[in-house]
Amino acid sequence: MSEGNENRILWVDTAKGLGVYLVILGHLWYVCIPSIVNQAIYSFHMPLFFALSGFVFVTSRKTEHFSAFILSKIKRLLIPTAIYIVAFAIISIFLKTTELNVQFILYLFFLFGKCFNDPCWFFITLFEIYVVMYLIRIRQAKPVVKIAAMLVFAFAGYFVYTTQLIPYFGIDRAIISSFFFIAGTVARDIYESKKLTKTNHILIFGFSLIMFVVFGLLINGKITFYDRYLDHYFAFLMSGIFGSVFFCYVCGFIAHYRIAEYLKVCGNNSLFIVGTHYILIQLFRKAAIMLKIANTWYISICVVLFTILLVEIYRHVCRFLDIHFPILTGKTKKQNQA
């Protein structure tokens, strides 16, 4: 979820950091109680991360060879992801929540679109998208070409979604998610043009909110991208786009306040947090069931408090790992200790 440290844009890091909260909240809330908040989160939070990845995708084939590009993404994405998956598999065996069988092997290698440590599907899929986007030179493409590419991936995604074809290694989700990734590159072009006036921004903000409510909450139902259940496919595409735009405007406002620095740390370490939190989520779910609070009115309070505590712990853990074990957080070199 990171494209390097150069020329970082604060609201992007803020969006990643707050997005991490949404991922954790979404996973916690998913089996606790039916919630319109949970439906809203799931309708755009993964498209948001794909769009942000497209927004910061600035590589150029003129300056970076394909081998160097791939090696960089392997170090930043695949190696940490492999560590997260294997660690989760070992823990699952130790806790006796899984067995060593054929399904274990299939999940371990993400062969049929399912893997140990569910959130890791995002990183594998993102790697596949990076490879394709580099080869087709999407960042250097003209706006009309990018729009055409979005339409191609949108309809190709509809085909693989309705036919349930090529789930192997999450390729079907990579095709669908490419729509959001390219939308992120389009947003970057608009952002760098600096042609939008204050009135334009206000209109886009309001329109995005309305469209998000219409497509994400009224037309579409509760979805889950990982399990390939999107309800109304094109409504999902629209809620993903408009929800991400609205969310980024909110983060642009938050970026002017001190809390943005707090969220920036989370955003810079979103790879590690998203890739390792799921075992803790499962423990929380089991504890909620054992204590018979899973379906109570105050479970929402417990979810919010647990999320805040968990992310705060993560912030300190990530600082330590950045200094001593940067490979675990997707960094290519050790960070200086502040």
N, C-alpha and C positions, 0 to 999 in steps of 0.2 A: 504494500500500500504506500510505498515511498518511492520517490524518483530521485533521491539525492537531497543534499542540503543547500545547494546553491540557489540563491535568489528565492528563498521560500516566501510564500504569500501567507500572511498570518491567518486570514479567514479560512484558507484551505486547511491549515493545521487545526484550526478551531473546529471546522466541520468534521475532520477525521476524529478528533478527540471526542466531540459530542456524539458522533456516529458510533464510537465504541460503546458509549453509555447505552445507546439505543439497541445495539446488538445484544448486550448483556441483559438489559431490561426485557427485550423481546423473548430471549430464551427462558428467562425466569418466569415471565408472565404466561408463556405459551400453554403450559399445562395447569396453571393455577386456577385462573378464572377466565370466563369469556370476557373480553374487553375490547371496546372500540379503540382504545389506545394501542393495544397489541396489534389490531388489524391495521391501524395507521402505520405503525412502525414497520411491519412486514411488507407493506405495499410499496415501500421505497428505499429501505435502508441498504439493501444490497445493490440496487441500481445506483444509489448514491456513491458507493465506494468504487464501482466501475467507472462512473462518470468522472469522479475526482482523479482516478488513475489516468484517464484520458486527458484530463485538463493539464496534468503535470507531465505528460508524455512529450518530451522535447528532444528526443534523440534525432540525429540526422545521419543518414547513410553516407553522407559526404565526409563525416568526421569520425564515425565509429563503425568499424568492420562488424560483420554479422557475428563472427566467432567471439569477438570481445563483448558484443551486446548480449549474446546468449550466456556467456560465462558469467557476466555480471548478474543477470537475472537468476541463474542457477544459484549463485552465492546468496543473493538477497531474498529469493523466494523458495526455491525447491529444497535446498539443504535445511533451512530452518523448519520448513513444513514436514520434511521427512523425519526430523528429530521429534517434532510434536506428535506425529502419527504413531511412530514406534513407541514413544514414551507412553502415550495413551493406551496403546495395545498391551504393553507390559503391565500397566496398572490394572487394566481390565482383567487380564489373566490372574493377577495377584488377588484381586477382589472377587474372582470367580463369577464375573458378570458376562464372560464369553468363554468359548471353548475353542481348542485348536482343531479346526476342521477346514473343509474346502471353503466355506463361507468366510472364514477368518483370513485366508490367503487372498480371496477376492477383495475383501474390504481393505486389507493392508495395502494393496497396490492400486486401489481405486479403479478396478477393472470395469465394473459395471455402474459407475456413477455413484457408488456408496463407499464411504471410507470410515475408518476409525477416526474419532475426533471430527465430528460432522463439519464444523466451521472451516476446516482446512480445504474443503472443496473449492473455496473462493480463490486461494492462492494458486492451486494447480490450474484452475480455469483461467486466471489472470495471466499466468505464464504463457498459456497457449495463445491467448489474445495478443500478448506482446509480440510473440513470434510472427503471427499473421500481420499485425499492424506495421511491424518493421518491414516485412517483405513487400507489402503493397504501398509503403511510403505514405501512410495516411496523414501524418503530421504535415507533410509538405504539399498535400493535395489542395486543389482549389475548393472553395466552399461548395460549389455545385456538385463536385465529385464526392465530397463528404456526405452531402445530403442524399445523393444517389446510393452511396454505400450503406447509409443508414437504412434506406428502404429495402435494399437487397438483403441485408442481415435480418431486418424485421420480418420479411416474408419467408426467408430461409428458416428463421427461428420458428415461425408458425408451422412450417412443414414438419420440422423435426419434433416439435412439441406435440402436434396432433397425431403424428404417426409413431411417436416414441422411438425414433430411430437414433442410432449412434449415441447411446448413453455412455459408451466406453470412455473412461478418463474424464468424464464431464464435458465431452466435446459438444453435446447438444446445448448445454448451458453456456458454453463459450460462444457459440453462434448467436444465441439470444442476447447475451451480455455485450457482444460487440456493438450492438445498437446503442447502448448507453455509453460505452467507451468512446465511440466516434462522436456522440453528442457532446462529450466532454471536450474533445478537441475543437469542435465548433464553438463551444462556449469560450474556450481560450482565445480563439480568433476574435470573437466579439469583444472580449475583455481587453485584449491588447489594442484593438482599434480605437478604444476610448471615444466612440461616437455616440454612446447613449447619454442622454441628458438625465437630470434628476427626475423630470416628469416621466421619462421612459422607464426608469427604474421603479418608480412608484406603480406605474401601470402593470409592469411585468410581475412585480411582487403580488399585487392584488389578483391579477389574472391567474397566476400560478396557484395561489391559495384556493381560488374557486374551482379550478380544474382538478386540483388534487382531491378536494372534497367530493366532487362529482364522480371522478373515475375511481378513486381509491376507497371511498367510504360508501358511496351510494350505488354505483353500478357494480363494482367488483366486491367480492366477499373476502374472507380471510384466506390468504395464500401462503405457500411455503416454496421458495425457489429451489431449495435443496432437494425436496421431495418431488419436484417437477409438477406441482399443482398450482397453477396460476389462475384458475377459474376462467374469467374472460381474458384471453391472451392480450388483445389489443388495448383493453382497459388497463391491464397491468403495465403495458409499455407507457401509456399516457400517465398513469399515476406515478410510475417510476421517474419519468422526466420532470413532471410538474412538481412532484413532491421534493425532488432533489433541488430544483431551482428555488422553491420557497424556503427550504431548509438552509440553503447557502446564503440567501439574503438575511435570514435570521442570524446566521453565524457571522455575517459581515457586520451586523449591528453589535453582536457580542464581542467581536474582535477589538472594539474600542475600550473595553473594560479589562480590569486586572485578571478576571477569571479566565481570559483568553490564554494567558501564560500557563495557567494550570492545565487547561485543555490541550495546549500545544504539546506538553510532555506526553499526554495520552496519545495524541495524534501521531507524534514521532515514533511511538512504540506500539502502534496499532497492530502490527504483525504479530508481536509476541503476545499481546493481551488477547486478541481474538483467537490466536492459535492454541492458547493454553487454558482458557477460562472454562471450557466445557465440562471438564471433570468436576470442577467446583460447583458448577450449575447443577449437575446431576446429584451431587451430595446434598445441595440445598433442597432440591425437589424431594429426595428421599426423607430428609429431616422434616420437611413440611408435612409429608404424608404420615410419618410416624407420630408427629406431634398433633396430627389431626387439625391443622390450620390451613391446609391447601385450599379449601373452599370457603374460607371465612372472609368477612369483610376487611379484616386488618392484615390479610396476606399482602395486599398492595403496599402497605406501609413497610412491612418486613422486606419486600422486594426492593424498594427504593433505598432503604437503609443499608441492606446487604450490598447493593450495587455501589453505593458511595464508598463504603468501607473497602470493598474489593478493589476498586480502581485506585484508591489512595494507597493501599498496600502495593499494588502493581507499580505505581509511580516510583516508589523507593526501590523495589526489586529491579526495575528496568534501568535505573541509574547505575546500580551495582553491575548489572550485566553489560551495559554499554562500556563500562571501564575495563572489566575483566574478561567477559565472554561475549563480545559483540556479535559473534555468529548466531547466537540464540535470538537476537533481536533484529536480525537482517541487516546489520551494519557490516561494512567491509573492512573497517579498522577500528581500533579501540578509541574511545572518546576520552577527551581530557577531563579530569576530575575538577568539578567546579569548587 
